[in-house]
Amino acid sequence: MAQITLNSSGIASSGSLLLQTNGTTTQATVDTSGNLGLGVTPSAWGSSYKALDIGQVGTGVSGTAGNVFLAQGAYNDGSGWKRSQSSYAVNLFNAAAGAFYWFQAASGSTGSSISLTQAMTLDASGRLIVNGTSPYSTAALTLKETASLGSALALQNRNATQTWAIAVDSISVDDKKLVFIDVAGGPTGRMTLYPTGEVEITNLAGSGSRTVTANAAGVLSASSDSSLKQESLETEVVGLNALMQIQPKAYKWLDDIQKRGDEAAVEFGFFADQVAPIIPSAAPKGSDGLYGFYDRALLAVMTKAIQEQQAIITQLQADVAALKGQA
């Protein structure tokens, strides 16, 4: 086969096709297999691969029937993938049959065989699988767990002022817990959702059990210290009169009826929208336009009612004692 060398002197010989400048500097090479190297001699791509090698870091674009490859640090000589540079880890992208695949491998000696790890897959159905090859059921996004990751799922945001993350950590082989993490703080777990349905929130931790309530901003808290409040002296706490006006109800929740029909549970309580006109603080309206029920407010009203009743009892006892003294 004839070799043609094009340079400034017009010298021709046999072998690969060389494009040279300054008479001796090869800028591009087309080898006998039809592979093109720009700034580098093409790696020993197999005859079924037609590749473009660019630069000295082993970056190549190649194609076979039904496949397009973009490789960094690798080439395929027909017997398998080999490392083209010892200094670089391998990254390989493959577009094939309507799907996309991403592979990775550690660095190694030049020319050595590569055991690729399939790091990510976008299949023909549009499902994305990270760190694996098969989707979970029909989920659009599947993230596979590995020991090195420590989590099956980790989502993290970073900017100049704050960081946060959400992770699914292993409790055992089969059980997972969803953890919301403050990365900037340590990282520190702020809230955990367990497979049993239990929720653990760090700012609610403390000695003993306490009632958890939400403030106007929707923030859950177990704190009720006077240092967090400003007393409204112009507002009177209602008592016995208001308590006598609200009506206890027996009821079933509509969503429970939809799920269980006649077996829906019967509860005792109040209709918040009926309580609101009588004890507004016990039935605040939420952002959804529906009234909620605030047990702590009713407890304060009940305490005031008991105090008023006790005052009546004490007065009656004094009246009875006075009548007995007159007898």
C-alpha positions in Angstrom: 0.0 0.0 0.0 1.4 3.4 -0.9 2.3 5.8 1.8 1.8 9.5 1.2 3.4 12.0 3.4 2.4 15.6 2.7 4.7 18.3 4.0 6.1 21.6 3.0 8.7 19.8 0.8 6.1 17.6 -0.9 7.9 14.4 0.1 5.8 11.2 -0.6 6.4 7.7 0.8 4.4 4.6 1.9 2.2 3.8 4.9 -0.1 6.1 6.8 -1.2 9.5 5.5 0.6 12.2 7.4 -0.2 16.0 7.4 2.9 17.8 8.5 3.9 21.4 9.1 7.5 22.8 9.0 8.5 19.8 7.1 8.8 17.4 10.0 6.0 18.1 12.6 3.0 15.8 12.1 -0.3 17.5 12.9 -2.7 14.7 11.6 -2.4 11.0 10.8 -4.7 8.7 8.9 -3.6 5.1 9.6 -4.1 2.1 7.4 -7.4 1.2 9.2 -8.9 4.6 8.5 -8.5 6.0 12.0 -7.7 9.7 12.2 -5.5 11.3 14.8 -5.3 15.0 15.4 -2.1 16.0 17.2 -1.5 12.3 18.1 -1.0 9.0 16.3 -4.3 7.1 16.4 -4.5 4.3 19.0 -4.7 0.8 17.7 -8.5 0.8 17.2 -9.8 -2.4 15.8 -10.8 -2.7 12.1 -14.5 -2.6 13.0 -14.0 0.8 14.7 -13.4 4.0 12.8 -12.1 6.5 15.3 -11.0 10.1 15.7 -8.2 10.6 18.4 -7.7 14.1 19.6 -4.7 15.4 21.6 -2.4 13.6 24.0 -5.0 12.6 26.7 -6.5 9.7 24.8 -9.8 11.4 23.8 -11.4 9.5 20.9 -14.7 9.4 19.0 -15.5 6.1 17.3 -18.4 4.2 15.8 -19.5 0.7 14.9 -22.8 -0.5 13.6 -25.5 0.9 15.9 -23.0 2.4 18.3 -21.2 5.7 18.8 -18.5 5.9 21.5 -16.8 8.9 23.2 -13.8 7.7 25.1 -11.4 9.5 27.3 -8.3 7.5 28.2 -9.4 4.4 26.2 -9.6 2.8 22.8 -10.9 -0.6 21.5 -8.5 -2.7 19.5 -11.1 -5.3 18.6 -10.4 -7.6 21.5 -11.7 -5.2 24.2 -11.2 -1.8 25.7 -7.6 -0.8 26.5 -6.0 2.2 28.3 -4.5 4.8 26.0 -2.8 6.8 28.8 -1.6 5.6 32.2 -2.1 9.0 33.8 -5.8 9.3 33.4 -8.9 7.5 34.7 -11.2 6.2 32.0 -14.6 7.7 31.0 -16.6 6.2 28.2 -20.0 7.3 26.7 -21.9 5.0 24.4 -25.0 5.9 22.4 -26.6 2.7 21.2 -30.1 1.5 20.1 -31.9 4.6 21.5 -30.2 4.3 24.9 -27.2 6.0 26.5 -24.6 4.5 28.7 -21.8 6.0 30.9 -18.9 3.9 32.0 -15.9 4.5 34.3 -12.6 2.8 35.2 -9.6 3.7 37.3 -6.2 4.6 35.7 -3.7 1.9 34.8 -0.8 1.2 32.6 -1.0 2.1 28.9 -2.3 -0.7 26.8 -3.7 -2.7 29.7 -7.2 -4.2 29.5 -10.1 -2.2 31.2 -12.8 -3.6 33.4 -15.5 -0.9 32.9 -18.1 -0.1 35.5 -21.5 1.0 34.2 -22.0 4.2 36.2 -25.2 5.5 34.6 -27.8 4.5 32.1 -30.6 6.3 30.3 -32.6 3.6 28.7 -34.9 3.6 25.7 -37.9 4.3 27.9 -36.4 7.5 29.2 -35.6 6.0 32.7 -32.4 7.1 34.3 -30.4 4.6 36.4 -27.5 5.9 38.4 -24.8 3.5 39.6 -26.5 0.5 38.0 -28.0 -1.1 34.9 -31.6 -1.9 35.7 -34.4 0.4 36.8 -36.5 0.0 40.0 -39.9 -1.1 38.7 -41.1 1.7 36.4 -39.5 4.5 38.3 -38.2 7.4 36.2 -35.1 7.7 38.4 -33.3 4.8 40.1 -30.3 5.3 42.3 -28.4 2.1 43.3 -26.5 1.8 46.5 -22.9 0.9 46.8 -20.7 0.5 49.9 -18.5 3.4 48.8 -21.4 5.8 48.6 -22.8 4.9 52.0 -26.2 6.0 50.8 -28.7 4.7 48.2 -29.6 8.3 47.5 -28.0 11.6 48.2 -29.2 15.0 46.8 -27.1 18.0 47.7 -27.2 21.7 47.0 -24.2 24.1 47.4 -24.0 27.8 47.1 -22.1 30.7 48.7 -24.3 30.9 51.8 -25.8 27.5 52.5 -25.6 23.8 51.9 -28.2 21.0 52.4 -28.6 17.4 51.5 -31.2 14.6 51.5 -29.9 11.0 51.9 -31.3 7.6 52.3 -29.1 5.7 54.7 -29.0 2.1 55.6 -30.4 0.8 58.8 -30.0 -2.8 57.7 -29.7 -4.6 54.4 -33.4 -4.2 53.8 -34.5 -1.2 55.8 -33.7 2.4 54.8 -34.3 5.7 56.5 -34.7 9.1 54.8 -32.4 11.7 56.4 -32.4 15.5 55.8 -28.9 16.8 56.5 -27.4 20.2 57.2 -24.1 19.7 55.3 -22.6 23.0 56.5 -23.2 22.0 60.2 -21.0 19.0 60.3 -22.8 17.3 58.5 -25.7 17.0 60.9 -28.9 15.1 60.5 -31.9 17.4 61.1 -34.8 15.1 60.4 -35.1 11.4 59.9 -38.1 9.4 58.5 -37.9 5.7 59.5 -39.5 2.8 57.6 -41.9 2.3 60.5 -43.3 5.8 59.8 -41.7 7.4 62.8 -40.3 10.9 62.4 -37.3 12.2 64.4 -36.6 16.0 64.4 -33.4 17.1 66.2 -34.7 20.4 67.4 -37.5 18.7 69.2 -35.2 16.4 71.2 -34.9 16.9 75.0 -35.7 15.3 78.3 -39.2 13.9 78.7 -42.2 13.9 76.3 -43.8 17.1 75.3 -46.6 18.3 73.0 -45.4 19.5 69.6 -47.2 22.4 68.0 -46.8 24.6 64.9 -46.3 28.3 65.0 -47.9 30.7 62.5 -45.0 30.1 60.1 -45.6 26.3 60.2 -42.5 25.6 62.2 -42.9 22.6 64.6 -41.6 23.2 68.1 -41.9 21.7 71.6 -40.8 25.0 73.2 -43.3 27.0 75.3 -41.0 29.2 77.4 -42.1 32.7 78.4 -39.0 34.1 76.8 -40.4 33.2 73.4 -43.8 35.0 74.0 -45.3 38.4 74.6 -48.4 38.4 76.8 -51.4 40.1 75.4 -52.8 41.9 78.4 -55.7 43.5 76.6 -57.1 40.1 75.7 -59.2 38.2 78.2 -59.0 34.4 78.4 -62.5 33.1 78.0 -63.7 30.4 80.4 -66.8 28.6 81.5 -69.3 30.6 79.4 -67.4 29.8 76.1 -66.8 26.2 77.2 -70.5 25.7 77.6 -71.2 26.9 74.0 -68.9 24.5 72.1 -70.4 21.2 71.1 -68.5 17.9 71.3 -69.1 15.7 68.3 -68.9 12.1 67.3 -67.7 11.8 63.7 -65.9 9.8 61.0 -63.2 11.2 58.7 -64.4 11.3 55.0 -61.2 9.9 53.7 -61.4 7.0 56.2 -65.0 6.3 55.0 -63.7 6.2 51.4 -61.1 3.7 52.3 -63.0 1.5 54.8 -66.7 2.3 54.4 -68.8 1.3 57.4 -65.6 0.2 59.2 -64.3 3.7 59.4 -63.4 4.7 62.9 -65.6 6.9 65.0 -63.8 9.7 66.9 -64.9 12.2 69.6 -63.8 15.8 69.1 -64.9 19.1 67.7 -65.7 20.7 64.4 -63.1 23.4 64.2 -65.1 25.8 62.0 -67.9 25.7 64.7 -65.4 26.4 67.5 -63.8 29.3 65.7 -66.5 31.9 66.4 -66.6 31.0 70.1 -62.9 30.4 70.9 -60.9 31.8 67.9 -57.5 30.9 69.3 -58.6 27.3 69.5 -59.5 27.1 65.8 -57.0 29.0 63.6 -57.4 29.0 59.9 -54.6 27.5 57.9 -53.1 28.6 54.6 -55.4 26.1 52.8 -58.5 28.0 54.1 -59.5 25.2 56.5 -59.8 25.6 60.2 -57.5 23.5 62.4 -57.9 22.7 66.1 -55.4 23.8 68.8 -55.8 21.7 71.9 -53.6 23.9 74.0 -56.0 26.8 73.6 -58.9 24.6 74.7 -56.9 23.5 77.7 -56.4 27.1 78.8 -60.1 27.7 78.5 -60.9 24.6 80.5 -58.4 25.7 83.2 -60.1 29.1 83.3 -63.5 27.4 83.5 -62.4 25.2 86.4 -61.1 28.2 88.2 -64.4 30.0 87.7 -66.3 26.9 88.9 -64.1 26.6 91.9 -64.7 30.2 92.8 -68.5 29.5 92.6 -68.0 26.4 94.8 -65.9 28.3 97.3 -68.6 31.0 97.5 -71.4 28.4 97.9 -69.4 26.7 100.7 -69.1 30.0 102.4 -72.8 30.7 102.0 -73.7 27.2 103.4 -71.3 27.7 106.3 -73.0 31.1 107.0 -76.4 29.6 106.9 -75.4 26.8 109.3 -74.0 29.5 111.7 -77.3 31.2 111.7 -79.3 28.0 112.4 
